[in-house]
Amino acid sequence: MFAAFILKFLSALTSFVIAFCTTFGIWAPSTTKEAAEHYDSNIKNVIFLIGDGMGFNHLNKTKLERKVPLTMDTFEIQGASMTRSFSSSVTDSAAGATALSTGIRTNNGALGVYPLDLNAKYSYPKNIREICAEKGMMTGVVTTDSTGGATPSGFSAHESDRDNNEEIMYDQLASDIDLIWGASNGVLTEELAAENGFDYVATYSEMMALEEGSRSFGQFTNDLWTLEQSDANTPNLEQMAVKAVDLLDDADEGFFLMIEGAHIDKHSHNNDGEKMTEALEEFDRTIAAMLEYAEEDGETLVIVTADHETGVIKLNGDSYTFTSGSHSGANVPLLVYGTDKLITKDETINNYEIPIRIAYILGFDEDDFPFEVVLV
């Protein structure tokens, strides 16, 4: 009796949250008409690349200082994403990842939960990766951050606090994800991974030995963001991304892969321009590899964006300099290959619209996303 009351209360609370958020424009209402307008029957796979902290001037600084062309400049469809969280005009990575994965803006520090209902033990919105998995697609997350970091967790966990490292890990172990690779979270053991149906991989050799049909949890202990391997048996981002696609791309229903270059943000916080530009160049090289795959495949949507800008980089004379060690509310790049159904050239949209439009492109509608509420 009491349990039934609690469920009714939570359902009513969630309805209030949705009504409140819709009223105040926290996300756009979904309609069958809008879903039909974005549907693209040619798209089967999605590769979603997130350069954490990457603003427009991060690209300019990298091109100027490293004297390299960027693959990101070659995208025919380039626009921008507007960022903020429910609780602030400047988002953190947790709320940013939640917007990019669920179509919902939440409070800073929260992962995959409603902004007015932060107890993920009772209810939460599904994210685009989970919905893709339910539709039979294979799914994965690859990052240069810890697998418990905010951005990978935004696509694989539901927690009210981004610092709940152990709880995030258990969410991931209980999920339907096929692979999640990144730096060690410090708590996962090989035995625990095996108990939950995952192969535990900690080296480049172990990663490369994985075969199709496996489920894997990567826990690497050296730098993953560098242009070359940081040691002989640690992969970098490009190598992880290429191997992940190789494992996922034989799925009959397609695949969804999120790839994060986390160290653009980390080095921007430290105002370390040399390391930031190296991390961005490695992220761009990963994008090039994903574009090459998409061009050959012909059924793959490639999206590149950021969760927020970090460092407030500004042009100062003939150089680009950091003016802050924090995030800003600046618009960030949004690049698309494979369809003109997500944005048109030079279009600017809210960050929370991106996963909704991905869902529509894949043929999902309002019955699938974004207003699905899970009561547990």
C-alpha positions as CSV (number, residue, x, y, z in Angstrom):
1,M,0.0,0.0,0.0
2,F,2.7,2.4,1.1
3,A,4.9,1.3,-1.9
4,A,2.0,2.0,-4.3
5,F,1.6,5.5,-2.8
6,I,5.3,6.2,-3.2
7,L,5.2,5.2,-6.9
8,K,2.1,7.4,-7.5
9,F,3.8,10.3,-5.7
10,L,7.0,9.9,-7.7
11,S,5.0,9.6,-10.9
12,A,3.1,12.8,-10.0
13,L,6.4,14.5,-9.1
14,T,7.9,13.5,-12.5
15,S,4.8,14.8,-14.3
16,F,5.3,18.1,-12.5
17,V,8.9,18.2,-13.4
18,I,8.1,17.7,-17.1
19,A,5.4,20.3,-17.0
20,F,7.7,22.8,-15.2
21,C,10.6,22.2,-17.6
22,T,8.5,22.4,-20.7
23,T,6.8,25.6,-19.5
24,F,10.2,27.3,-18.9
25,G,11.7,26.0,-22.1
26,I,14.2,23.6,-20.5
27,W,13.6,21.2,-23.4
28,A,11.5,21.3,-26.6
29,P,8.3,19.3,-26.7
30,S,8.4,16.4,-29.0
31,T,5.8,15.8,-31.7
32,T,5.2,13.2,-34.3
33,K,5.5,15.9,-37.0
34,E,9.0,16.9,-35.7
35,A,10.1,13.3,-35.5
36,A,9.1,12.8,-39.1
37,E,10.9,15.9,-40.3
38,H,14.2,14.7,-38.8
39,Y,14.0,11.0,-39.8
40,D,16.7,9.8,-42.2
41,S,16.3,6.2,-43.4
42,N,19.9,6.2,-44.6
43,I,21.3,6.4,-41.1
44,K,22.0,3.2,-39.2
45,N,24.9,4.1,-36.9
46,V,25.8,7.1,-34.7
47,I,29.3,8.2,-33.7
48,F,29.0,11.1,-31.2
49,L,32.3,12.8,-30.4
50,I,32.5,15.2,-27.5
51,G,35.5,17.5,-27.0
52,D,35.2,18.3,-23.3
53,G,35.7,22.1,-22.8
54,M,36.2,22.7,-26.5
55,G,35.2,26.2,-27.7
56,F,35.7,27.8,-31.1
57,N,38.9,29.5,-30.0
58,H,40.4,26.2,-28.9
59,L,40.4,25.2,-32.6
60,N,41.9,28.5,-33.6
61,K,44.6,28.3,-31.0
62,T,45.5,24.8,-32.0
63,K,45.7,25.6,-35.7
64,L,47.8,28.7,-35.1
65,E,50.3,27.2,-32.6
66,R,50.6,23.7,-34.0
67,K,50.4,24.8,-37.6
68,V,48.1,22.0,-38.5
69,P,44.9,21.9,-40.5
70,L,42.0,20.4,-38.6
71,T,39.6,17.8,-39.9
72,M,36.9,19.6,-38.0
73,D,37.2,22.5,-40.5
74,T,36.2,20.1,-43.4
75,F,32.7,19.4,-42.2
76,E,30.2,20.8,-44.7
77,I,27.5,21.3,-42.0
78,Q,28.8,23.4,-39.2
79,G,26.7,25.2,-36.5
80,A,26.8,25.8,-32.8
81,S,25.3,24.5,-29.6
82,M,24.1,26.7,-26.8
83,T,25.1,25.5,-23.3
84,R,23.9,26.0,-19.8
85,S,22.5,23.8,-17.0
86,F,19.1,23.9,-15.2
87,S,20.8,25.5,-12.2
88,S,23.2,27.9,-13.8
89,S,24.0,29.8,-17.0
90,V,27.4,28.0,-17.0
91,T,27.2,24.2,-17.0
92,D,29.6,21.7,-15.6
93,S,30.4,18.5,-17.4
94,A,27.9,16.4,-15.5
95,A,24.9,18.6,-16.4
96,G,26.4,19.1,-19.9
97,A,26.6,15.3,-20.5
98,T,23.0,14.9,-19.2
99,A,21.7,17.4,-21.7
100,L,23.6,15.8,-24.5
101,S,22.5,12.3,-23.6
102,T,18.9,12.7,-22.3
103,G,17.6,15.9,-23.8
104,I,17.0,17.2,-20.3
105,R,18.9,20.0,-18.5
106,T,19.7,19.1,-14.9
107,N,21.6,20.7,-12.0
108,N,25.3,21.1,-12.1
109,G,26.9,18.0,-10.5
110,A,24.0,15.7,-11.4
111,L,24.2,12.8,-13.9
112,G,21.2,11.6,-15.9
113,V,18.5,12.6,-13.4
114,Y,15.7,15.1,-13.4
115,P,16.6,18.6,-12.0
116,L,13.8,18.6,-9.4
117,D,13.9,14.8,-8.7
118,L,17.5,14.0,-8.0
119,N,17.0,10.6,-6.4
120,A,18.0,8.3,-9.2
121,K,17.0,5.3,-7.1
122,Y,13.4,6.1,-7.9
123,S,13.1,7.7,-11.3
124,Y,15.2,9.0,-14.1
125,P,15.1,9.8,-17.8
126,K,16.5,7.3,-20.2
127,N,19.5,8.5,-22.3
128,I,20.0,8.1,-26.0
129,R,22.5,5.2,-25.6
130,E,20.1,3.2,-23.5
131,I,17.3,3.8,-26.0
132,C,19.5,2.7,-28.9
133,A,20.4,-0.5,-26.9
134,E,16.7,-1.2,-26.3
135,K,16.2,-1.0,-30.1
136,G,18.8,-3.7,-30.6
137,M,21.8,-1.5,-31.4
138,M,25.2,-2.2,-29.9
139,T,26.5,0.6,-27.8
140,G,29.8,1.9,-26.4
141,V,31.5,4.7,-24.6
142,V,35.2,5.6,-25.0
143,T,37.0,8.3,-23.1
144,T,40.4,9.6,-22.2
145,D,38.9,10.4,-18.7
146,S,38.2,7.9,-16.0
147,T,35.2,5.6,-16.9
148,G,33.6,7.2,-13.8
149,G,34.2,10.7,-15.2
150,A,31.2,13.0,-15.8
151,T,30.8,12.7,-19.6
152,P,31.1,8.9,-19.9
153,S,28.9,8.5,-16.8
154,G,26.3,10.8,-18.4
155,F,25.8,8.1,-21.1
156,S,26.0,5.1,-18.8
157,A,24.7,6.0,-15.3
158,H,22.1,7.8,-13.3
159,E,23.3,9.5,-10.1
160,S,22.5,12.7,-8.2
161,D,26.2,13.4,-7.5
162,R,29.0,13.1,-10.1
163,D,31.4,12.2,-7.2
164,N,29.5,8.9,-6.4
165,N,32.3,7.0,-8.1
166,E,31.5,3.5,-6.8
167,E,27.7,3.9,-7.4
168,I,28.4,5.1,-11.0
169,M,30.5,2.0,-11.5
170,Y,27.7,-0.3,-10.3
171,D,25.3,1.5,-12.6
172,Q,27.6,0.9,-15.5
173,L,28.0,-2.8,-14.6
174,A,24.2,-3.2,-14.4
175,S,23.7,-1.5,-17.7
176,D,23.2,-3.0,-21.2
177,I,26.4,-1.3,-22.6
178,D,28.6,-3.4,-24.8
179,L,31.9,-1.6,-24.1
180,I,33.1,1.2,-21.9
181,W,36.8,2.1,-22.0
182,G,38.8,4.8,-20.3
183,A,41.2,5.5,-17.5
184,S,40.8,3.4,-14.4
185,N,38.1,4.4,-12.0
186,G,40.1,3.1,-9.1
187,V,37.4,0.7,-7.8
188,L,36.7,-1.9,-10.5
189,T,38.4,-5.2,-10.2
190,E,38.9,-7.9,-12.8
191,E,36.7,-10.3,-10.6
192,L,33.9,-7.8,-10.3
193,A,33.9,-7.2,-14.0
194,A,33.7,-10.9,-14.8
195,E,30.9,-11.4,-12.3
196,N,28.9,-8.9,-14.3
197,G,29.7,-10.3,-17.7
198,F,32.5,-8.0,-18.8
199,D,36.0,-8.8,-20.0
200,Y,38.4,-6.6,-18.0
201,V,41.1,-5.0,-20.2
202,A,43.9,-2.9,-18.9
203,T,46.4,-2.8,-21.8
204,Y,46.6,-2.1,-25.5
205,S,47.3,-5.7,-26.3
206,E,44.3,-6.9,-24.3
207,M,42.1,-4.4,-26.0
208,M,43.2,-5.4,-29.5
209,A,42.6,-9.1,-28.6
210,L,38.9,-8.5,-27.9
211,E,36.6,-10.3,-30.4
212,E,33.2,-9.4,-31.7
213,G,30.4,-10.4,-29.4
214,S,32.4,-9.7,-26.2
215,R,31.5,-7.2,-23.6
216,S,34.4,-5.2,-22.1
217,F,35.3,-2.7,-19.4
218,G,38.6,-0.9,-20.1
219,Q,40.6,0.3,-17.1
220,F,43.9,1.8,-18.4
221,T,46.4,3.3,-16.1
222,N,48.4,5.6,-18.3
223,D,47.7,8.7,-20.4
224,L,45.2,8.1,-23.2
225,W,45.0,11.7,-24.6
226,T,48.5,12.0,-26.3
227,L,49.2,12.0,-30.0
228,E,51.2,8.8,-29.6
229,Q,50.9,5.9,-27.2
230,S,52.0,7.2,-23.8
231,D,53.8,3.8,-23.4
232,A,54.1,0.7,-25.5
233,N,51.0,-0.9,-24.0
234,T,48.6,1.9,-23.5
235,P,46.2,3.0,-26.3
236,N,45.5,6.6,-27.2
237,L,42.0,7.9,-28.1
238,E,42.3,7.2,-31.9
239,Q,43.3,3.6,-31.3
240,M,40.5,3.0,-28.8
241,A,37.9,4.6,-31.2
242,V,39.0,2.5,-34.2
243,K,38.9,-0.7,-32.2
244,A,35.6,0.1,-30.7
245,V,34.0,0.6,-34.1
246,D,35.5,-2.6,-35.3
247,L,33.8,-4.4,-32.4
248,L,30.4,-2.7,-32.8
249,D,29.9,-2.3,-36.5
250,D,28.6,-5.8,-37.3
251,A,25.4,-5.3,-35.3
252,D,22.4,-5.9,-37.6
253,E,20.5,-3.0,-36.0
254,G,23.5,-0.6,-36.1
255,F,25.5,0.9,-33.2
256,F,25.8,4.0,-31.0
257,L,29.3,5.1,-29.9
258,M,30.1,8.1,-27.7
259,I,33.8,9.2,-27.8
260,E,35.1,11.8,-25.4
261,G,38.4,13.8,-25.6
262,A,38.4,14.8,-22.0
263,H,41.8,16.5,-21.8
264,I,41.0,19.6,-23.8
265,D,39.1,20.6,-20.7
266,K,41.6,19.3,-18.2
267,H,44.5,21.2,-19.7
268,S,42.4,24.3,-20.2
269,H,41.6,24.4,-16.5
270,N,45.4,24.5,-16.0
271,N,45.8,27.0,-18.8
272,D,48.4,24.6,-20.3
273,G,48.2,25.6,-23.9
274,E,50.8,23.1,-25.2
275,K,49.1,20.1,-23.7
276,M,45.6,21.4,-24.6
277,T,46.5,21.8,-28.2
278,E,48.1,18.3,-28.3
279,A,44.9,16.8,-26.8
280,L,42.8,18.7,-29.3
281,E,45.0,17.5,-32.2
282,E,44.6,13.9,-31.0
283,F,40.8,14.4,-30.7
284,D,40.8,15.8,-34.3
285,R,42.8,12.8,-35.5
286,T,40.2,10.6,-33.9
287,I,37.5,12.5,-35.7
288,A,39.4,11.9,-39.0
289,A,39.4,8.2,-38.4
290,M,35.7,8.2,-37.7
291,L,34.9,10.2,-40.8
292,E,37.0,7.8,-42.9
293,Y,34.9,5.0,-41.5
294,A,31.6,6.9,-42.1
295,E,32.5,7.8,-45.7
296,E,33.2,4.1,-46.5
297,D,30.2,2.8,-44.6
298,G,27.6,5.2,-46.0
299,E,25.1,4.7,-43.1
300,T,26.8,6.5,-40.3
301,L,26.0,9.8,-38.7
302,V,29.1,11.6,-37.2
303,I,28.5,14.4,-34.7
304,V,31.2,16.6,-33.0
305,T,30.4,19.0,-30.3
306,A,31.4,20.0,-26.7
307,D,29.7,20.1,-23.4
308,H,30.9,23.6,-22.6
309,E,33.9,26.0,-23.2
310,T,36.7,26.1,-20.7
311,G,39.3,28.8,-20.2
312,V,37.6,31.7,-22.0
313,I,40.2,31.8,-24.7
314,K,40.4,35.2,-26.4
315,L,42.4,36.6,-29.3
316,N,45.1,38.9,-27.8
317,G,47.0,40.6,-30.6
318,D,48.2,37.8,-32.8
319,S,47.8,35.0,-30.3
320,Y,45.1,33.2,-28.4
321,T,45.3,33.2,-24.6
322,F,43.4,31.8,-21.7
323,T,41.7,34.4,-19.6
324,S,40.2,32.1,-17.0
325,G,40.6,28.7,-15.4
326,S,36.9,28.0,-15.3
327,H,34.1,27.1,-17.7
328,S,32.1,29.7,-19.6
329,G,28.6,29.9,-21.1
330,A,29.9,30.5,-24.6
331,N,28.4,28.6,-27.6
332,V,30.5,25.6,-28.8
333,P,31.0,24.0,-32.2
334,L,28.4,21.6,-33.5
335,L,29.6,19.7,-36.6
336,V,27.6,17.1,-38.5
337,Y,28.4,14.5,-41.3
338,G,26.0,12.0,-42.8
339,T,22.7,13.9,-42.9
340,D,21.2,17.4,-43.1
341,K,18.4,16.4,-40.8
342,L,20.2,17.3,-37.5
343,I,21.0,20.9,-38.3
344,T,21.3,23.1,-41.3
345,K,24.5,25.0,-42.1
346,D,25.2,27.8,-39.6
347,E,22.2,26.8,-37.4
348,T,22.5,27.2,-33.6
349,I,20.5,25.0,-31.3
350,N,20.3,24.2,-27.6
351,N,22.5,21.4,-26.5
352,Y,19.5,19.4,-25.2
353,E,18.1,19.2,-28.7
354,I,20.9,17.2,-30.0
355,P,20.0,13.7,-28.6
356,I,16.3,14.3,-29.4
357,R,17.2,14.9,-33.0
358,I,19.5,11.9,-33.0
359,A,16.6,9.8,-31.8
360,Y,14.3,11.2,-34.6
361,I,16.9,10.6,-37.3
362,L,17.1,7.0,-36.2
363,G,13.3,6.7,-36.5
364,F,12.4,6.9,-32.8
365,D,9.5,9.1,-31.8
366,E,7.9,10.6,-28.7
367,D,7.0,7.1,-27.5
368,D,10.7,6.4,-27.2
369,F,12.3,9.7,-26.3
370,P,12.8,12.0,-24.5
371,F,10.0,11.8,-22.0
372,E,10.5,8.2,-21.0
373,V,10.5,7.9,-17.2
374,V,11.9,4.8,-15.5
375,L,10.4,4.0,-12.1
376,V,12.5,1.5,-10.1
